[in-house]
Amino acid sequence: WATPTPHSEQGSADLGVCLHKSSSGLDLPMKVVDMFGCCLPVCAIHFQCLHELVKHEVNGMVFMDSELADQLKMLFSEFSSPDNRLKQFRKNLTESKQLCWDESWEQTLFPLFTHTCGVWSKT
């Protein structure tokens, strides 16, 4: 097990790399969630449901096997460019609206319960 990396250290990085590969294909890597919480773009190894979290060429890149080396070369070769992909990925992460639990409940589940069960108080 790796020790938890403080968010300030993660946030100072330019790119995160995730080698987590789900055996079931159904769980998402929490390390990527941590990285996205710091607006840190990622390169992550592909598996079945990763697309729910990592949007290729939007908030990072997804790779299969040896593609990681090519992605790293490409991302860091354009690093000094003012409009490089890493900056765009970070900007996309910053601008993406992530709902907190309460907002998600009120927008998604509360209307479902209200519709199914009739009037329901939020308190």
C-alpha positions in Angstrom: 0.0 0.0 0.0 1.2 3.4 -0.8 1.0 6.1 1.8 -1.6 8.8 1.2 -0.2 11.7 -0.8 -1.3 15.1 0.5 -3.5 16.9 -2.0 -1.0 19.9 -2.0 1.7 17.5 -3.3 -0.6 16.0 -5.9 -1.9 19.4 -7.0 1.7 20.5 -7.7 2.3 17.7 -10.2 1.6 18.2 -13.9 0.2 14.7 -14.6 -0.9 11.7 -12.6 -0.5 8.1 -13.9 -2.9 5.4 -12.8 -2.0 1.8 -13.3 -5.1 0.5 -11.4 -6.8 -2.2 -13.4 -10.1 -3.5 -12.1 -10.4 -7.3 -12.0 -14.2 -7.0 -12.2 -14.2 -4.0 -14.6 -16.8 -2.4 -12.4 -14.9 -0.4 -9.7 -13.3 3.0 -10.3 -9.8 4.0 -9.0 -10.2 6.3 -6.0 -6.7 7.6 -6.7 -8.0 9.2 -9.9 -10.8 10.7 -7.9 -8.2 12.2 -5.6 -6.2 13.5 -8.6 -9.3 15.0 -10.2 -10.1 16.7 -6.8 -6.8 18.5 -7.2 -7.5 19.2 -10.9 -4.6 16.9 -11.8 -5.0 15.3 -15.3 -4.3 11.6 -15.6 -3.1 8.9 -17.9 -4.9 5.8 -16.8 -4.8 2.2 -18.0 -8.0 1.2 -19.8 -10.6 -1.2 -18.4 -14.3 -1.7 -18.8 -15.9 1.2 -16.9 -13.0 3.7 -16.7 -14.8 5.9 -19.3 -17.2 6.9 -16.5 -14.4 8.8 -14.8 -11.7 9.5 -17.3 -12.8 11.2 -20.5 -10.1 10.6 -23.1 -8.7 13.9 -24.4 -10.9 15.9 -22.1 -9.6 15.4 -18.5 -6.8 13.0 -19.3 -5.9 10.1 -21.5 -6.6 6.4 -21.4 -4.0 3.9 -22.6 -3.5 0.3 -23.3 -0.1 -1.3 -22.5 2.7 0.4 -24.4 0.6 3.5 -25.4 1.5 5.1 -22.1 5.1 5.8 -23.3 3.8 7.5 -26.5 1.3 9.5 -24.5 4.0 10.7 -22.0 6.3 11.7 -24.9 3.6 13.6 -26.7 2.3 15.4 -23.5 5.7 16.5 -22.3 7.1 17.3 -25.8 4.4 20.1 -26.1 4.8 21.1 -22.4 6.3 24.5 -23.1 3.5 25.5 -25.5 1.0 27.9 -23.9 -2.0 25.9 -25.1 -0.7 22.3 -24.4 -3.0 19.5 -23.7 -2.1 19.2 -20.0 -3.2 22.8 -19.5 -6.4 22.2 -21.4 -7.1 19.0 -19.4 -6.5 20.9 -16.1 -8.8 23.7 -17.3 -11.5 21.2 -18.2 -11.2 19.7 -14.7 -11.4 23.1 -13.1 -14.5 24.1 -15.1 -16.3 20.8 -14.7 -19.0 21.1 -12.1 -18.9 18.2 -9.6 -22.0 18.0 -7.4 -21.6 17.5 -3.7 -23.6 14.7 -2.1 -26.5 17.1 -1.0 -26.8 18.6 -4.4 -26.7 15.2 -6.1 -29.4 14.0 -3.7 -31.7 16.9 -4.4 -31.3 16.8 -8.1 -31.4 13.1 -8.7 -32.9 11.0 -5.9 -35.2 13.5 -4.1 -37.4 14.0 -7.2 -37.5 10.2 -7.7 -38.7 9.6 -4.1 -41.1 12.5 -4.3 -42.6 11.1 -7.6 -42.7 7.5 -6.3 -43.8 8.1 -2.7 -45.8 11.3 -3.0 -45.0 14.4 -1.0 -41.8 14.1 1.0 -40.2 16.7 3.2 -36.5 17.6 2.6 -35.9 17.9 6.4 
